[in-house]
Amino acid sequence: MRIATLQFAPKLGDVEGNIRRANELLQHGKVLGGVGLGVDILKPEILILPELALTGMFCAIKPYLESAGKGPSATWARETAKRYQCKVCVGYPEVEEAGASQGDGSNSQQEMYYNSLLVVDEKGEVLHNYRKTFLYYTDETWAAEGDVKRGFRELTFGDSPEQNSPRTNVATSFGICMDINPYKFETPFTAWEFANRVLESKSQLVVLSMAWLTSLGREELDALAGEPEMDTFNYWIQRFWPLIKKRLRHEVNFDGDDAESGKKAVIVFANRVGEEPGPEGTNPALYAGTSAIIAVTQRPRRPSADGETCSSDRGSGNGSDEDQSGDKDISPFDVKILCWDMMAATAEGICFADTTKDPKMVFGLVKASR
């Protein structure tokens, strides 16, 4: 599958300007060999934008609210999807009017606000509307929690002649930024709510639209000089620990790989960059960038050098999901993290992957020291 994210620095409340900037970057935002390539050349099958991509995060949200499938974000997504013949996911602030019954028997309209992710297909039709479930403290000032059941959808790829790929149904999980954290930072760190839902739904693709902050200061961020913010990246990976320790449950890899010899779950981290004024009395919000397209792969363990062999059912059969050795530092699988592309912490541009090609980087697991 060909996947792209657009990492950029939207200006607070400047919807028209942000749309112009997004369009500019889509035309030449992937630099390879000193040449800027656009999505017309890369031909992604799905394009993912950050959380609240065209409005910015820390603003008086009401003037920018949109009904699902309507408004500037939806219009831009429809036009972009049809222009480039790919699915488009864009974060936006949603308003929903719901009838509310009064004690006197009359009805009134009550508005509900959500931090949402709209998904449209290659024809510009709305496929899905996901609402953020775990709210960050700034979300809680205006948004309601979404329904976790909206976090899963089977997407069909290969419908467009432009994609030149076989028709495939892909089990997909959706999340927005804070969704991968413990609920309100109150549940145990190891509850792994989002990652466990990915496993339970047998998802092969995970789409994360983000506006993830960095803990670095301005000078520290600038000192990275075109490098990603690896502490943030490592934390994201950690939040998917169940995909490393437990068996991936889907039967077929969507890109045609043999699932019997190894299974793969692709995760897309679509973050933003830049700086925004924080809420009154707080420091400016600095974003971590570092958008990445990765996969967690699991393969049955190979025979070791001393001739011992792990049982085959630990990788793909009907054995226990957990490591039966009792050593919590050892995965019951040969696990690798594949990374096709990763953006710098401060750079704008396109993050792109063709998951049928070899990744740029491969990370292994390091056993914790005693």
C-alpha positions in Angstrom: 0.0 0.0 0.0 1.1 3.5 -0.7 0.5 5.8 2.2 1.2 9.6 2.7 0.9 12.0 5.6 1.1 15.8 5.3 3.2 17.3 8.1 2.9 21.0 8.3 2.4 24.0 10.6 -1.1 25.4 10.3 -1.6 28.9 11.5 -4.1 29.4 14.3 -7.5 30.2 12.9 -6.2 30.9 9.3 -8.3 28.3 7.5 -7.8 29.8 4.0 -4.1 30.2 4.5 -3.7 26.7 5.9 -5.5 25.3 2.9 -3.2 27.2 0.5 -0.1 25.9 2.4 -1.4 22.3 2.4 -2.0 22.5 -1.3 1.5 23.9 -1.9 3.1 21.1 0.1 1.1 18.4 -1.7 2.6 19.6 -5.0 6.3 19.3 -4.0 6.6 18.3 -0.4 8.5 15.1 -0.7 12.2 15.9 -1.3 14.2 13.1 -2.9 17.7 13.7 -4.2 17.1 17.5 -4.0 13.9 17.3 -6.0 10.5 18.1 -4.6 7.9 15.5 -5.5 4.2 15.8 -5.1 1.4 13.3 -4.4 0.6 13.4 -8.1 3.9 11.5 -8.6 3.8 9.4 -5.4 0.2 8.3 -6.0 -0.7 7.4 -2.4 -3.8 5.3 -1.8 -4.5 7.1 1.4 -3.5 10.6 2.7 -3.6 11.5 6.4 -3.5 15.0 7.8 -2.9 16.1 11.5 -5.5 16.7 14.2 -7.6 19.9 13.6 -5.4 20.3 10.5 -6.9 23.4 9.0 -7.9 25.4 12.1 -5.1 24.9 14.6 -5.5 23.7 18.1 -5.6 26.4 20.8 -8.2 28.8 19.6 -11.8 29.8 20.3 -13.2 26.9 18.4 -16.8 27.9 17.8 -16.3 30.0 14.7 -14.6 27.0 13.0 -17.0 24.2 13.8 -18.3 22.1 10.9 -21.1 19.6 10.5 -19.7 16.2 9.3 -19.2 16.2 5.6 -19.8 20.0 5.3 -17.6 23.0 5.8 -14.1 24.0 4.6 -12.3 20.9 5.9 -14.7 18.6 4.2 -14.7 20.6 1.0 -11.0 20.5 0.9 -10.9 16.8 1.6 -13.4 16.0 -1.2 -11.6 18.1 -3.7 -8.2 16.7 -2.8 -9.4 13.1 -2.8 -10.9 13.5 -6.3 -7.9 15.4 -7.6 -5.4 12.8 -6.5 -7.6 9.7 -6.6 -6.9 8.7 -3.0 -8.7 8.4 0.3 -8.2 11.5 2.5 -8.4 11.7 6.3 -8.5 15.2 7.8 -8.9 16.3 11.4 -11.5 19.0 12.1 -13.8 20.4 14.9 -17.3 18.9 14.5 -20.7 20.3 15.6 -23.7 18.0 15.7 -27.2 19.1 16.5 -29.2 16.6 18.4 -32.8 16.8 19.5 -33.2 17.2 23.3 -36.5 16.5 25.0 -37.7 19.0 27.6 -39.7 18.3 30.7 -42.7 20.0 29.2 -42.8 17.6 26.3 -41.3 20.1 23.8 -38.1 19.5 21.8 -35.0 21.8 21.4 -31.8 21.5 19.5 -28.7 20.8 21.6 -25.3 21.2 20.0 -22.6 18.7 20.7 -19.0 19.4 19.7 -16.4 16.7 18.9 -12.7 16.6 17.9 -13.2 14.5 14.7 -11.5 12.8 11.8 -13.3 12.8 8.5 -12.5 10.1 5.9 -13.5 10.5 2.3 -13.0 8.2 -0.7 -11.6 8.7 -4.1 -14.9 10.0 -5.4 -15.2 12.6 -2.6 -17.9 10.6 -0.7 -17.8 10.4 3.1 -16.7 7.0 4.3 -16.3 7.5 8.0 -16.4 10.1 10.7 -14.4 9.2 13.8 -14.7 11.2 17.1 -11.8 11.4 19.5 -12.5 9.2 22.5 -9.8 10.1 25.1 -9.7 13.9 25.4 -6.7 16.0 26.3 -7.3 18.7 28.9 -7.6 21.3 26.2 -10.2 19.2 24.4 -12.2 19.0 27.6 -12.9 22.7 27.4 -15.1 22.3 24.3 -15.5 18.7 23.1 -17.5 15.7 24.1 -16.1 12.2 24.1 -16.7 10.1 21.0 -18.0 6.5 20.9 -15.1 4.0 20.9 -17.1 1.8 18.5 -16.5 4.4 15.7 -12.8 3.6 16.0 -12.9 0.8 13.5 -13.9 0.6 9.9 -13.0 -1.8 7.0 -11.7 0.3 4.1 -11.6 -0.9 0.5 -8.6 -0.1 -1.6 -8.0 -0.7 -5.3 -11.4 0.7 -6.5 -9.7 3.6 -8.4 -8.1 2.9 -11.8 -5.4 5.3 -10.8 -4.2 3.1 -8.0 -3.3 0.1 -10.3 -3.6 -2.3 -7.4 -5.9 -5.3 -6.6 -9.1 -4.7 -4.7 -8.5 -5.3 -1.0 -10.5 -4.9 2.1 -8.3 -3.6 5.0 -9.4 -3.7 8.7 -8.5 -0.2 9.9 -8.4 1.4 13.4 -8.6 5.2 13.8 -7.3 7.3 16.6 -6.6 10.9 17.4 -3.5 11.8 19.4 -4.5 11.4 23.1 -6.4 8.2 22.2 -3.2 6.2 22.5 -2.6 7.4 26.1 -4.1 6.1 29.3 -7.6 7.5 29.7 -7.3 10.9 31.3 -3.8 9.8 32.4 -5.7 8.1 35.3 -5.9 4.5 34.2 -2.8 2.3 34.6 -0.1 2.9 32.0 -0.2 -0.8 31.1 -3.9 -0.8 30.4 -3.1 -0.3 26.7 -6.7 0.6 25.9 -6.1 1.7 22.3 -3.5 -1.0 21.3 -5.7 -3.7 22.7 -8.6 -2.5 20.6 -6.4 -2.7 17.6 -5.6 -6.3 18.4 -9.2 -7.3 19.2 -10.5 -5.8 15.9 -7.8 -7.6 13.9 -6.7 -4.3 12.4 -4.0 -4.4 9.7 -3.8 -0.6 9.4 -3.8 2.0 12.2 -4.5 5.7 11.2 -3.4 8.2 13.8 -4.1 11.9 13.2 -2.1 13.9 15.8 -1.2 17.3 17.2 1.4 15.8 19.6 3.4 18.2 21.8 7.1 18.0 22.5 8.6 18.3 26.0 11.6 20.1 24.4 12.1 23.8 24.5 12.4 26.0 21.4 16.2 26.0 21.4 16.4 22.2 22.0 13.9 21.6 19.2 15.8 23.8 16.8 19.1 22.1 17.8 17.8 18.8 16.3 18.7 20.4 13.0 16.5 18.4 10.7 16.4 15.2 12.9 13.3 13.5 14.3 12.4 13.8 18.0 13.2 10.2 19.0 12.0 10.4 22.6 8.5 11.0 21.1 8.8 8.3 18.5 10.0 5.8 21.1 7.0 6.7 23.3 4.6 6.1 20.5 6.0 2.7 19.9 5.8 1.9 23.5 2.1 2.6 23.5 1.7 -0.3 21.1 3.4 -2.8 23.3 0.6 -5.4 23.1 1.3 -5.7 19.3 4.8 -6.8 20.3 3.9 -9.1 23.1 0.6 -10.6 21.8 -0.2 -12.4 18.6 -1.5 -10.3 15.7 -4.9 -11.9 15.0 -5.6 -11.1 11.3 -5.4 -13.9 8.8 -4.1 -12.2 5.7 -1.6 -9.3 5.3 -3.3 -6.7 3.1 -0.2 -6.1 0.9 0.0 -9.8 -0.1 2.7 -11.0 2.2 2.3 -14.6 3.5 0.7 -14.2 6.9 1.7 -17.7 7.9 5.4 -16.8 7.7 4.8 -13.5 9.4 2.2 -10.9 10.2 2.3 -7.2 9.9 0.3 -4.3 11.3 1.0 -0.9 9.7 0.8 2.2 11.9 0.7 5.8 10.5 1.6 8.6 12.9 0.5 11.8 11.2 1.7 14.7 13.4 2.1 18.4 12.9 4.9 20.9 13.5 5.1 24.5 14.5 4.3 26.6 17.5 1.0 28.1 18.8 0.2 30.4 21.7 -1.0 28.2 24.5 -4.1 28.8 26.7 -3.9 32.0 28.7 -1.2 31.8 31.4 0.7 28.9 29.7 3.8 28.6 27.6 3.5 28.3 23.8 2.6 24.9 22.4 5.5 23.3 20.6 4.7 20.3 18.3 6.9 17.3 17.9 6.6 16.6 14.2 8.4 13.2 13.6 5.5 11.8 11.5 6.3 8.2 10.6 4.9 5.2 8.8 5.9 2.0 10.4 4.9 -1.6 10.8 5.1 -4.1 13.6 6.0 -7.5 12.2 5.8 -10.8 13.9 7.4 -14.0 12.7 7.8 -17.4 14.2 11.1 -17.7 16.0 13.9 -19.3 14.1 16.0 -22.2 15.5 18.7 -20.7 17.8 22.4 -21.3 17.4 22.3 -24.1 20.0 19.7 -26.0 18.0 16.7 -25.2 20.2 13.5 -24.2 18.4 10.5 -22.3 19.7 7.2 -24.0 19.1 5.6 -22.8 15.8 2.2 -22.1 17.4 3.7 -19.2 19.3 4.0 -17.2 16.1 0.9 -18.1 14.1 -1.0 -21.0 15.6 -3.4 -21.5 18.4 -1.1 -21.3 21.4 -1.2 -18.7 24.2 -1.0 -15.0 23.2 1.5 -14.4 25.9 5.2 -15.3 26.3 5.1 -18.7 28.0 8.7 -18.5 29.1 7.8 -16.3 32.0 10.5 -13.8 30.9 8.7 -10.5 30.4 11.6 -9.0 28.5 11.5 -11.6 25.8 8.7 -11.5 23.1 7.3 -14.9 22.1 7.9 -13.8 18.5 10.7 -12.5 16.3 9.5 -8.9 16.3 10.8 -6.1 14.1 9.7 -2.5 13.7 9.9 -1.5 10.0 10.1 2.2 9.2 9.6 3.4 5.6 9.8 7.1 6.4 10.1 9.5 9.3 9.9 13.3 9.2 12.1 15.7 11.1 10.8 17.4 14.3 10.5 20.8 12.6 10.1 20.1 8.9 7.1 20.5 6.7 6.5 18.1 3.9 5.1 14.7 2.9 5.9 11.5 4.8 5.5 8.6 2.3 5.7 4.8 2.3 5.1 2.0 -0.2 4.7 -0.9 2.1 5.5 -3.4 -0.7 9.1 -2.0 -0.8 11.9 -2.4 1.6 11.8 -0.1 4.6 14.5 2.6 5.2 15.1 1.4 8.8 14.5 -1.7 10.8 14.5 -1.7 14.6 14.9 -4.7 16.8 14.0 -5.2 20.4 16.7 -4.8 23.1 16.3 -7.0 26.2 16.1 -4.8 29.3 19.1 -5.0 31.6 18.7 -6.6 35.0 
